[in-house]
Amino acid sequence: MRKKMPLYVKILIGMGLGIIAGMFAVYFDLSDFTNDWIKPWGSIFLNLLKLIAVPLIFVSLIKGISSLSNITKLSRIGIKTISLYLLSTIIAVSFGLLLVNSIEPGNTFPDHKKIELQEKYNATIDLKKDQASELKNESPLKFLVDVVPSNFFKAATDNSKMLQIIFFAILFGVAMVILEDKKVKIVREFFDGIDAIILKIIDIIMLFAPYGVFALIAGLIVDFSGDLDLFSALGLYAITVILGLLVMIFVIYPLFLKIFTSIKYTDFYKAISPAQLLAFSTSSSAATLPLTMECVENDLGVANEVASFVLPVGVTINMDGTSCYQAIAAVFIAQVFGIDLDIYDQLIIVVTATLASIGTPGVPGGSIVMLIIVLTSVGIPIEGLALILGIDRPLDMLRTVVNVTGDATVATIVAKSENKLNLTPVVQVEKIMSEK
């Protein structure tokens, strides 16, 4: 039986063909044909991603928060877990911003190309300038006022109001936790069904991804007139993302382990390496969850009562790799389009990327949908997604490794704080290895 071609291979092929088609259009002066008959399919793909963004984050957040009532009712373990997840996510986003602002991969574009993009999207840029000047006259608490919606349905019709959707979803989920289980049983089952439907819709949308990437890249090449600076900037962007993710794996998490536990980071990585490899190959922290639990319980000695709560919650709300990538991607695209992001904008990115990561599903392609939330929150044209979609798969593989590693790290720390960490399995592994 012939093996089915993986989606990421199709996306890479779509990117390659899009580059060829774009170069062909530039060389043979077929720019109008490309803009009229090819580029619109890329717009359709972007619209599909925007279509699913609001229901995805709303349902995923409600499911993630309401699931806390199944085991701990937001007890001590729950609070520790969420606090550590949020702390690591904020660190990931902040470090991503530090890297991208230091390396500035998007600024490798020539100034005349930035001017062209600024002219093309001058309405968006002018709007940002007006908003910035208005903010100077607003109360320092205006940000908090804007987070609380006065009309949920109105907020749901505007992707730039995603923080308001997130606020209502958190409020909704907390209310479900407080109420008796029998009163919300039907509601929980309803959201389970809706969540399954949304994930299937994402699967369907991602089937169109190779064609959407082809159209977006072809149109982008025409817009840039085949400028090779596009590819040098893209390579530097990829290096920036990879650097950020590797620092999370080999610096931040080992530091967490050293501060909060007595376990050696070498023992830790030996124990969870099977889960890391599976995460890298599947790009799905949800698919890796059973193996992650097995490694954490059997090899690290984390008690089942801790692992069975911390790890499933982590699949929903802990996306350090995704958050770091979203921060870098957003600023990179802004740099390419010549959009200056001030301190307020970057604070918005920190908050939005942190909260959006809570609703990012642990499946391939989910982070792209959430990136739209981050881009729209600070007025960055989402057409810039075309720049990064083609190489997203290999970066997504590494992002998933970071996410799974973060889940295991927090589970180990929480178990240690609750005296539920039995280091015997690790010691036994070391003994067996030395005997061999």
ABEGO torsion letter per residue (X at the ends): XBBBBBAAAAAAAAAAAAAAAAAAAAAAGAAAAAAAAAAAAAAAAAAAAAAAAAAAAAAAAAAAAAAAAAAAGGBAAAAAAAAAAAAAAAAAAAAAAAAAAAAGAAAABBAAAAAAAAAAAAAAAAAAAAAAAAAAABBAAAAAAAABBABAAAAAABAAAAAAAAAAAAAAAAAAAABBAAAAAAAAAAAAAAAAAAAAAAAAAAAAAAAAAAAAAAAAAAAAGGBAAAAAAAAAAAAAAAAAAAAAAAAAAAAAAAAABABBAAAAAAAAAAAAAAAAAAGBAAAAAAAAAAAAAAAAGBBAAAAAAAAAAAAAABBAAAAAAAAAAAAAAAAAAGBBBBAAAAAAAAAAAAAAAAABBBBBGAAAAAAAAAAAAAGBBAAAAAAAAAAAAAAAAAAAAAAAAAAAAAAAAAAAAAGABBAAAAAAAAAAAAAX
